[in-house]
Amino acid sequence: MKIIILLFALVLGFGATCKKTADDIRVSAAKHELQQEQRELRSYPNLLPEVLIVAPRA
C-alpha cells in the first residue's frame, strides 16, 4: 500500500512540474513576442499626430 501511495505522489509531483514548466514557457514566449514587436516598432518614425493648440489672447 505504501508503494502505491509513493507512486501516486511521484506521478502528482511530475504532473505539477510539467504544468509549471509549460506555464513558464508560455509566459516566456509571450515576453519574447512583445520584445520582438517592440524592436520592430523602433524602426518606425513617430506616427502620433501633431496637435497644435491655439487659444485666443485675452
C-alpha positions as a Python dict, from the first residue, in 0.01 Angstrom:
ca = {
    (1, 'M'): (0, 0, 0),
    (2, 'K'): (286, 235, 80),
    (3, 'I'): (436, 176, -263),
    (4, 'I'): (110, 271, -434),
    (5, 'I'): (89, 593, -232),
    (6, 'L'): (452, 671, -312),
    (7, 'L'): (398, 612, -683),
    (8, 'F'): (84, 825, -674),
    (9, 'A'): (278, 1108, -506),
    (10, 'L'): (557, 1081, -765),
    (11, 'V'): (308, 1098, -1052),
    (12, 'L'): (137, 1401, -899),
    (13, 'G'): (474, 1570, -844),
    (14, 'F'): (579, 1502, -1201),
    (15, 'G'): (248, 1635, -1333),
    (16, 'A'): (279, 1952, -1126),
    (17, 'T'): (634, 2004, -1250),
    (18, 'C'): (526, 1960, -1613),
    (19, 'K'): (238, 2204, -1568),
    (20, 'K'): (465, 2466, -1409),
    (21, 'T'): (720, 2425, -1688),
    (22, 'A'): (451, 2465, -1954),
    (23, 'D'): (323, 2782, -1786),
    (24, 'D'): (676, 2922, -1764),
    (25, 'I'): (737, 2850, -2133),
    (26, 'R'): (407, 3018, -2225),
    (27, 'V'): (497, 3332, -2025),
    (28, 'S'): (848, 3338, -2171),
    (29, 'A'): (712, 3310, -2526),
    (30, 'A'): (471, 3598, -2464),
    (31, 'K'): (753, 3817, -2331),
    (32, 'H'): (971, 3727, -2628),
    (33, 'E'): (690, 3813, -2870),
    (34, 'L'): (640, 4151, -2700),
    (35, 'Q'): (1013, 4229, -2713),
    (36, 'Q'): (1028, 4135, -3081),
    (37, 'E'): (730, 4361, -3157),
    (38, 'Q'): (895, 4649, -2969),
    (39, 'R'): (1216, 4600, -3168),
    (40, 'E'): (1020, 4615, -3494),
    (41, 'L'): (839, 4932, -3388),
    (42, 'R'): (1166, 5114, -3311),
    (43, 'S'): (1240, 5142, -3683),
    (44, 'Y'): (917, 5334, -3749),
    (45, 'P'): (905, 5712, -3712),
    (46, 'N'): (677, 5876, -3459),
    (47, 'L'): (332, 5817, -3606),
    (48, 'L'): (141, 6020, -3349),
    (49, 'P'): (-44, 6319, -3496),
    (50, 'E'): (95, 6660, -3419),
    (51, 'V'): (-160, 6872, -3236),
    (52, 'L'): (-139, 7250, -3242),
    (53, 'I'): (-329, 7415, -2960),
    (54, 'V'): (-442, 7768, -3044),
    (55, 'A'): (-604, 7981, -2777),
    (56, 'P'): (-733, 8334, -2829),
    (57, 'R'): (-543, 8610, -2648),
    (58, 'A'): (-733, 8765, -2363),
}
